[in-house]
């Protein structure tokens, strides 16, 4: 359903009726909730209900409402209340059940009672660090709702207020989830019920000066996924998974035959052993495609511009290395090989080495050598290209301190020869 349009109207949106035996819509006033309204991108603060930004209006993404109340009038509170009612009915019937609760916060507008804003004073909010020339290497389609364009750039304090409102909305929603889990415990259903908590997408909150979603950066494509299953061990995994994996996971857990044609992979092996890996990478689609592996995310937008991000073990953003935006004079090889996005090792090593070609000339070898220490393989041939040459380096068996002294350059005269060399490298890695 469309938020906030279908929430205000209490309608089904594009929901498919055949998917449910029963469905309930939690209606709410959303930005029309009486209280302290703010449109942060326009620096408007008022209690008036007139002229508030709502569905279809350009500044609706940056609206907040804090008000006096217990939150029982909010859609997420109503959803939790309805789920609790349904759980009690299923407990009495004693039969297997499936319930899906859709919470809308922290989707805009950020509406919550004042007590949920209070723990997060905007003066104490820490904005994401910005870097000089950060946008220079990000493709046009990868730049969405920048502070310089949406109005927030004119009001630095309002950017912090946006964080406060986001935290307030998340906290309010989290409390509603807690109400449901508490009722599961009270009814004695926790030992026979699998619980899956998931989100549809992430959100930019000022990093790169971006806001909202609609690109392929990690802040957008990464979502929370928590699965609690009776009899399974607790823990946390670094395994990469996708949203399409939830369906086959649930069917296996409840013993329902898996339909044919599913693209997802059951995560039950990961639930049994968090160290298990069930897939090499994750695909995301938004204005193009992203392939996320352990240390890198490769992004290819619809206009064929490309981007690359590196991540450390805990998933925190480290560096947006450089985007491939080539001119006709460049040796455009990667664009002709879209299947290469399924090769994690090349995404992590080869493409990275290509992108860092400028640092080779600047003598920053020590700085970038750390990028290639993850999951080392002996005697790997790393291929890349500069504007006029393709180079290769044979990594020594000892990877404790990778050396660049073995770097040699091979002058290539044509794009065909570049392709031939790169494809040869791929074949040596067993890629067809």
Residue pairs with C-beta under 8 A, 6 or more apart in sequence:
1 7
1 11
1 12
1 13
1 14
1 15
1 25
2 13
2 14
2 55
3 104
3 107
3 108
4 28
4 30
4 31
4 54
4 55
4 60
4 104
4 107
4 108
4 109
5 13
5 55
6 12
6 13
6 25
7 26
7 27
7 28
7 30
7 75
7 104
8 27
8 28
8 29
8 30
8 32
8 54
8 55
9 27
10 25
10 27
11 25
12 23
12 25
15 23
17 23
24 79
24 82
26 75
26 76
26 78
26 79
26 82
27 75
27 78
28 73
28 74
28 75
28 78
28 111
29 73
30 54
30 75
30 109
30 111
31 37
31 52
31 53
31 54
31 60
31 63
31 65
31 109
31 111
32 49
32 52
32 54
33 65
33 67
33 73
33 74
33 111
34 47
34 49
34 67
35 47
35 65
35 66
35 67
35 68
35 114
36 45
36 47
36 65
36 66
36 67
36 114
37 44
37 45
37 46
37 47
37 48
37 49
37 52
37 63
37 64
37 65
38 44
38 45
38 63
38 64
38 65
38 158
38 161
38 165
39 52
39 53
39 59
39 62
39 63
40 62
40 63
40 64
40 152
40 155
40 158
40 159
40 161
40 162
40 165
41 59
41 61
41 62
41 150
41 151
41 152
41 155
41 158
42 53
42 59
42 151
43 154
43 155
43 158
52 63
53 59
53 60
53 63
54 60
54 63
54 109
59 150
59 151
60 108
60 109
61 108
61 145
61 150
61 211
61 212
62 108
62 150
62 151
62 152
62 158
62 162
62 211
63 108
63 109
63 110
64 109
64 110
64 111
64 161
64 162
64 165
65 109
65 110
65 111
65 112
66 112
66 113
66 114
66 116
66 117
66 165
66 168
67 111
67 113
67 114
68 113
68 114
69 113
70 113
71 77
71 112
71 113
71 116
71 172
71 175
72 78
72 81
74 111
74 112
74 172
75 104
76 103
76 104
76 105
76 172
76 173
76 176
77 176
79 101
79 102
79 103
79 176
80 101
80 176
80 177
80 179
80 180
81 179
83 99
83 101
83 180
83 183
84 179
84 180
84 183
86 97
86 99
87 99
87 180
87 183
87 184
87 187
87 189
88 183
88 187
90 97
90 99
90 189
91 187
91 188
91 189
96 254
98 254
101 180
103 173
103 176
103 177
104 173
105 111
105 112
105 169
105 170
105 172
105 173
106 166
106 169
106 170
106 173
106 203
110 162
110 165
110 166
110 168
110 169
111 169
112 165
112 168
112 169
112 171
112 172
113 172
116 168
116 169
116 171
116 172
117 164
117 165
117 168
119 167
119 171
120 163
120 164
120 167
120 168
121 164
122 157
122 160
122 161
122 163
122 164
123 160
125 160
125 161
125 163
125 164
127 156
127 159
127 160
127 163
127 206
128 205
128 206
128 207
128 208
130 208
130 209
134 208
134 209
134 320
135 143
135 146
135 208
135 209
137 307
137 320
137 321
137 322
137 323
137 325
138 208
138 307
138 320
138 323
139 301
139 303
139 305
139 306
139 307
139 323
139 325
140 303
140 305
141 215
141 287
141 288
141 301
141 302
141 303
141 305
142 215
142 216
142 217
142 287
142 299
142 301
142 305
142 307
142 323
143 208
143 210
143 215
144 204
144 210
144 211
144 212
144 213
144 214
144 215
145 204
145 210
145 211
145 212
145 214
146 153
146 208
146 209
146 210
146 211
147 153
147 159
147 206
147 209
147 211
148 209
150 211
152 158
152 159
152 162
152 206
152 211
153 209
159 206
162 205
162 206
162 211
163 205
163 206
166 203
166 205
177 197
181 190
181 195
184 190
184 193
184 195
190 230
191 230
192 230
193 230
194 227
194 228
194 229
194 230
194 250
194 253
194 254
195 226
195 227
195 228
195 229
196 225
196 226
196 227
196 228
196 246
196 249
196 250
197 224
197 225
197 226
197 227
198 223
198 224
198 225
198 226
198 243
198 246
199 223
199 224
200 223
200 243
201 213
201 220
201 221
201 223
202 213
202 218
202 219
202 220
202 221
202 222
202 223
203 212
203 213
203 219
203 220
204 210
204 211
204 212
204 213
204 215
204 217
204 219
204 220
205 211
205 219
207 217
207 219
207 317
208 217
208 320
210 217
210 219
213 220
213 286
214 220
214 286
214 287
215 286
215 287
216 284
216 286
216 287
216 288
216 289
216 290
216 297
216 299
216 301
216 307
217 297
217 299
217 309
218 292
218 297
218 309
218 311
218 315
218 317
219 317
220 284
220 286
221 282
221 284
221 286
221 290
221 292
221 297
222 315
223 243
225 241
225 246
227 249
227 267
227 271
229 253
229 271
232 271
232 272
233 272
233 274
235 274
236 274
237 270
237 274
237 275
237 276
238 274
238 294
238 313
239 267
239 270
239 274
239 276
239 277
239 278
239 279
240 277
240 279
240 280
240 281
240 282
240 292
240 293
240 294
241 265
241 267
241 270
241 278
241 279
241 282
242 264
242 265
242 279
242 282
242 283
244 262
244 263
244 264
245 264
245 265
245 266
245 267
245 278
245 279
246 264
246 267
247 262
247 264
248 258
248 262
248 264
248 265
248 266
249 264
249 266
249 267
249 268
249 271
250 256
251 257
251 258
251 259
251 266
252 258
252 266
252 268
253 268
258 266
265 278
265 279
266 278
267 278
269 276
269 278
270 276
270 277
270 278
280 293
280 342
280 344
281 291
281 292
281 293
281 342
281 344
282 291
282 292
283 289
283 290
283 291
283 292
284 290
284 292
287 301
287 302
288 299
288 300
288 301
288 302
289 299
289 300
289 341
290 297
290 298
290 299
290 300
291 297
291 298
291 341
291 342
291 347
292 298
293 344
293 347
293 348
294 311
294 344
294 348
294 374
294 375
295 310
295 311
295 312
295 348
295 374
295 375
296 308
296 309
296 310
296 311
296 344
296 347
296 348
296 351
296 352
297 308
297 309
297 311
298 306
298 307
298 308
298 341
298 347
298 351
299 306
299 307
299 308
299 309
300 306
300 307
300 338
300 341
301 307
304 335
305 323
305 324
305 325
306 323
306 324
306 325
306 334
306 335
307 320
307 323
307 324
308 320
308 321
308 322
308 323
308 324
308 347
308 351
308 352
308 355
309 317
309 319
309 320
309 321
310 318
310 319
310 321
310 352
310 371
311 317
311 318
312 318
321 352
321 355
321 356
322 355
322 356
322 358
324 334
324 354
324 355
326 332
326 335
329 387
330 387
331 385
331 387
331 390
331 412
331 415
331 418
332 415
333 385
333 415
333 418
333 419
333 422
334 340
334 351
334 354
336 419
337 419
337 422
337 423
340 346
340 347
340 426
340 431
341 347
343 426
343 429
343 431
345 375
345 377
345 380
345 429
346 426
346 429
346 431
348 374
348 375
349 372
349 380
349 382
350 382
350 383
350 384
350 425
351 384
352 371
352 372
353 372
353 382
353 383
353 384
353 393
354 384
354 385
356 368
356 371
357 384
357 385
357 386
357 387
359 365
359 367
359 368
360 386
360 407
365 404
369 401
369 402
369 404
372 382
372 395
372 402
373 399
373 402
376 395
376 399
377 395
378 395
378 397
378 399
379 394
379 395
379 396
379 397
380 394
380 395
381 392
381 393
381 394
381 425
381 428
382 392
382 393
382 395
383 390
383 391
383 392
383 421
383 422
383 425
384 390
384 391
385 391
385 412
385 418
386 409
388 411
389 409
389 410
389 411
389 412
390 409
390 410
390 412
390 418
390 421
390 422
391 407
391 408
391 409
391 410
392 408
392 410
392 425
393 404
393 406
393 407
393 408
394 406
395 402
396 402
396 403
396 406
410 421
412 418
412 421
